[in-house]
Amino acid sequence: MIHEKIFFDVPYGESGCKRSQEKASMVTYILDDYTQHTIVRYRPAIVICPGGGYEYRSEREAEAIALQFTAMGYHVFIVQYSVKPDVYPAPQLDLAKAVSIIREHAQEWHVEKDKIVLCGFSAGGHLAGSLGTLWKEPWLSAALSVQPEDIQPNGLILCYPVISSGIYAHKGSFQALLGEKAEENKEFLSLEKRVTKDTPRTFIWHTLTDGAVPVQNSILFMEACIESQVPVEFHMFPEGGHGLALANEETSILEGREDILTACQMWIPLVRNWLKEL
């Protein structure tokens, strides 16, 4: 396995934003070929965006998730994208840059270039959904001096995602992402309004009783996918709070273990089956 941390600078172009001193980075989990194989094996890639309200990046939604996907045979990349005090479009540019780097090194890393899937949790789901719906925006590829196809995701896995800036908004995420321009830009980044036929096929899961990011966020995105004829699979579990990650002992942090939920653990085998259709 190639397990390393790659730092990269992302220019802002004409966006007018300023970046803090911290560089964006990407942690790789690139699988080796088995020595018994006589041909090079190219694998799909999963790009993980941990949650954290655009204020931090949750460790529970990073390596523990990555190891689930490596066990399925995928190369995995965890993006350490910009968070507060950096604001939009810093995180979006970071993720786009990460995808372009993976495609640039696809032959070296044995990645299937047309099978790069973004997996985002909570605000990381908003980030993944942002690139999934905005990848054809000319300003985004121009800022990185790449072509839109270089940053195009081929699938989205959205786990209890922040989606809407409307009445079901997780206001803290939009405030952290947009800073002083929250009111000015929040409608543009209400992702249910950005879905088009060019949005990649999507897998979503959420809980009915999520008290932080209402399940309506996922429902709105699902409905927008249906309207635009984007293939979408949505699973709503009846119980569970926010930020469940794997919903098992490994990612549990609550003293009463209320975040260990057998039903919600099923999202892993469900997404495994969904990924087979890439």
N, C-alpha and C positions, 0 to 999 in steps of 0.2 A: 504494500500500500504506500502511495505517496501521500504523506500526511504532513502538510506544512502550511504556514501562514504567509499569504502573499499580500503585500501592501501595494496600494496604487493611489495615484493622485487623479482627481477628476476635475477638469476645468469647469468654470461656471459660464464661460462665454459671455453673453450679453444679459444674463439673468439678473445681474445687479446684486446677487447675494454674496456674502463673504463666508468662507469656511473657517472653522476653528482650527487649532493646531493639529488635531487628531486626523490621521489619514484613514481612509476607508481600507478595509482588508477583507480577505476571503480565506477561510480555512478549508483545505482540500482533504477529501477522503477518496482517493483515486485507487481503485482496486487493481491488483496485479492479475495478469493472466495465469492460469494454472500451467505448470510446467509440462503437463501431459498434452496440452493443446498444441496442435501443429500449425494453427493459423491465429492471427491476431483477432481478439474478440473486442468489437466495439460495443459500448454499453450506453443506454440512455443516462441522462444526468438529472439529478434533483437538486434544485437551488433553494436553500432554506433561508427564510427571513423570520427570525424570532420576533415575538411581540414585545410590548413594553410601553405602549402609548406614545411612541416617538420620543420618549424621555430616556429610555435605557433599552438594553437588549436582554431578554430573559434567557438565562443559562439553561433553564428547564426545557426550553423550546429550541434547543440547539443540538448538542452532541447526542443526547438520548434519542432524539428523532433521527439524526443522521445514521446512527447505528442500526436502526430499524430498516432503513432503506438500503444500507450496504449489505445487510443480511439477505435482502431480496435480489441483490446483484446489480445495484445501481451505483454509479459514481455519485458522490454527494459533495456539495459545496455550501458552506455556511457563510453568508454575507454579513460582515460587521459594518452595517451602513451607518451613515451619519444620523445623530439624534440631537435633541435640544442641547445647546443653544443654536445649532445649525437648523435651518429651515428649508422649506420647499424652494427649489427642486433638488436640494442636496441628496436626500435619500433616493429619489427616483433616478438621478444620474449615477449614483453609486451602484444601484442594482443593474441598470442598463450597462454600465461599464463591466460589471462582473460577468454578465451574459456574453458580452462581446469578447472578453478575454477567454472564456470557455470555448467559444466558437473558433477563436484565433488559434487555440492550442488543441483543437479537436483531434487532429491526427496524432500529435505527440501523446496526448492523454487517452487516446482511444475512446473518444466520445462520439456518439451518433449525433451529428450536427442538427438534425431535424427532430430530435427527441429530447429537448431541454424543457423541463417542467419546473415551475416555481411553486414552492410550498410555503405559505405564509400563515402566521398565527396572530390573531387580534389585529393590532396596528401593522404587524408584519404582513397580515392578510391584505390590508389596505395597500401596502407597498407593492406586494405581488400583483394585486388587482390593478394598481395604477399602471404598471408596465404592460400588463395584459390588455388594457384598454387604450393606452396612449402610445404604444410602440411605433405607430405610423406617424405620430406628430413630427413634422419636419424639424422643429427646434430641438427635439430630444436627440435625434441622431446627429444633427449638425453640431451640437455642443460637444459631441465626442468624436467628431470627424469620422463617422462610420455610416454605413447604409442602414436603413430601417430593418432590413432582413437580418442584420448582424445582431440586433437586440430583441428580435421577435421570440417570445416564449411559445412553446408548442403545447402547453397545458398549464392549468392552474389548479392547485390544491389549496383551498381556502378554509382554514380552521377557525371557527367562531370569529369571522373577520369583521373589522370596522369597515363599513361600506358607505353609509349615507350621512350627509351633513344636515339632514332635515330633522324631523321631530324625533327620530330614533337614534340620533347621533350620539357617539361617545365624544362629548365636547372637548374633553381633555386632550384627546389625540389630535383633533383638528387645531386646537390652540397651540399645542407643542409643534406641530408640523408647519403651521402658517405664521405663527408669531403675531406681529402687529398687523399683518394682512389677512387675519383669519376671516373676518366678515367679507372682505373683498374677494377672496379666492375660494371660499369653502364650497360654493355651488359647483365650480368647475371640477373640484375633486370629490364630488358626490358621485361615486362610481356607477351607481345604477343608471346615471344619465350619460355615461361614457361608453356603454356596451354597444358594439356594432357587430356586423357579420365577421369582422376581422379579429374579434376576441377569441382566444383559443378555447377549446373544450375544457370544461370546468367540473371539478369535484368539490362539494361544499359539505361541511358538517357543523352543527351548532346544537345547543341544548335549549329546550323550551324555557327553562327557568334561569337562563343567564341574566344575572342582575346588573352587569356592567355594560355589556354590548348586547342590546336586545336582539332576539332571533329575527326580528323583522329586517335587520340588515341583510342577512343571508337570503331571506325570502325576496326582498326587492331585487337583489342581484340575479337570483334564479329567474324571476319573472322577466327581467330585462334580457336574459339569455334566451328564454323561450321566445320572446317577441322578435329577437334578431336571428332566430333559428340557430343558435349556438348550442351544441350538445352540452347538457348539464345534468349532473347527478347530485341530488341533495338528500342528506340524511339529518333528520331532526330527532334527537334523543329526548325523552320526556323529562329527565332530571339531570341536574348538574350545574355547578356554578361556572364562572368564567376562568379561563386560563388552565384548563385541565391537562394540557399537553398529552401524555400517553394515558392519563387517567388511571395509572397503576401505582404500585409501591415505589417505583424508581423516581417518578416525578411528583410524588405526593409531598406537600409542604404543610398541610393543615393538621393541627394537633389531634383533632377528632377523626382524621382520615376520611373526611367527607368528600375529598377529591379522588378517592379510589372508587371507580364506578365500572363494574363489569360490562354493562351495556355500552358505555362510551368507548371502552377499549376495542370494540369491534370496528372502529374506524380504520384501524391498521389493515386487517384482512379485507375490508371493503375497498380501501384505496389500492391495495395490491391487485385486486381483480380489475379495478378500473384502469390501472396502468397497463394491463395486458393489452388494452385496445389502442395504445399509442400508435 
